[in-house]
Amino acid sequence: MKLTYKQTEKRPENSFLARQDRMPYIGQDWHFHKELELIYFIKSTGTRYVGNSIGNFGPGELYLIGSNVPHLFRNDREYYADKLEDEAVDLIVIKFEADFLGASFLDLTEAKRLQSLFQVANKGIKFSKAATYLVHNHILGLVGNNGLSSIIGLLNILDILSISENYTTLCLEAITNTFNQNEKDRMARIISYLNENFENKIELDQVAAIAYMTPNAFCRYFKKRTHKSFTQYLNEIRLRHACKLLIEGKLQVATICYQSGFNTLTNFNRQFKALMKITPSEYMEKYNQRQEVV
């Protein structure tokens, strides 16, 4: 899977893109583009890769990805294997350039909060449920809208989000322009391999060979670029998959351990608690209790 640069998708008569996609699954491409991107998931689940961060995503979640930040939203495996209904995924994508209203727009005093929001977006942003609720109707109303009212609609959404402090940054530091093109291609190959093989035993030599490096050089390179060791990064992929299986509640913890690529239950429990701050059993119980309340 090669990292690709996506050209602008907006039409000549529009200053930005707003569309709603209903489809069986999200395409699996690790990519970046000049535009900032608001992604609102109405119906979809899977794993997100934004810069050097890994996490799960689900319905009702809103993300803002900065300009030229590599990202991939990948559905759970059953989306691709089981041929779910044609509209298993429902999401809204809004793409716009920071200066879509002119080069001097962000220099205006009134636009300082937007400028700050766009800078934070270089780390990737996940907004809280409260903030997402405030812009829900505005985002829905933007799809299919044209003319000056569409610009007003987008500015209204961005203004609300820029005021909100209810968000989480996905990366510890800004990711944009961190990699040159060769490095982006190399990281794309690595991430693709880990996505497809995390359930199996993965040797360091195998991944280093994919990167065309010696194991020692690869470890240094990977740590420098992701700020995580290779083992830590791989464990996070496995643990995010385990979280999904625990939430589904169909399998025993021991089965989930091995299906997520861990060799021993002891190691699985230790790694899970280190990342999630609770045990797998407590995580499953906590989620089930929340579902019962809802």
C-alpha angles and dihedrals in degrees: 000000000000122000107248134199111226118214119224114285099198120113120245091249093055130067093210142010127251119171141153118225123201112180144134094261144345117266113253104234127136102218149149136202141186094251126082110240132215111197120190115188112208095167123004142090134202146096126311126210113191116169104311096337129103128196146132125269132200145168118311094028125130125200135184115203119194129233114290093359110144112235144164130189107196123187123228113276096256090066090065099034105039099045096230121198119304091256099044087125123052119175142146122226124196117184124184139155118243091241097041088130094048138296094274097045096096090050090067115107090234091056099053093103090053090051090053091047092052091051092051089048088069085076092047120252132226111191124216123253089253093054091044091052091055093057099033097101093039091055093048090048092052094065110094093006118132141184128027092328090066091057090048089050093052092046089051091053093047092046092054092047093046091055094048119092091188101105142101125224112225099207131044093230139016111286103191114117091002093125131048117223096269091050091049090053091048093050090047091056091049095049092046091052093048092048092055099040109030091111090062133064108278120198121208090232091060095054093041089055090054088055090046091238140116114257093252093048091046093053091052092046094047094048092048093050101040102025086229132093117251091248092051092050093048092047090053091055090050094046094050088054090048090052090056092051092046091052091051088055096205099116138053118253092248092054091048089051093060095037088056093055102261119135099206134032090224093058091044092053092047095049093043093052092047091056103033099030091229134069122264091251092051090048092053092046093047092052093047091051090052091051091052091052091050 
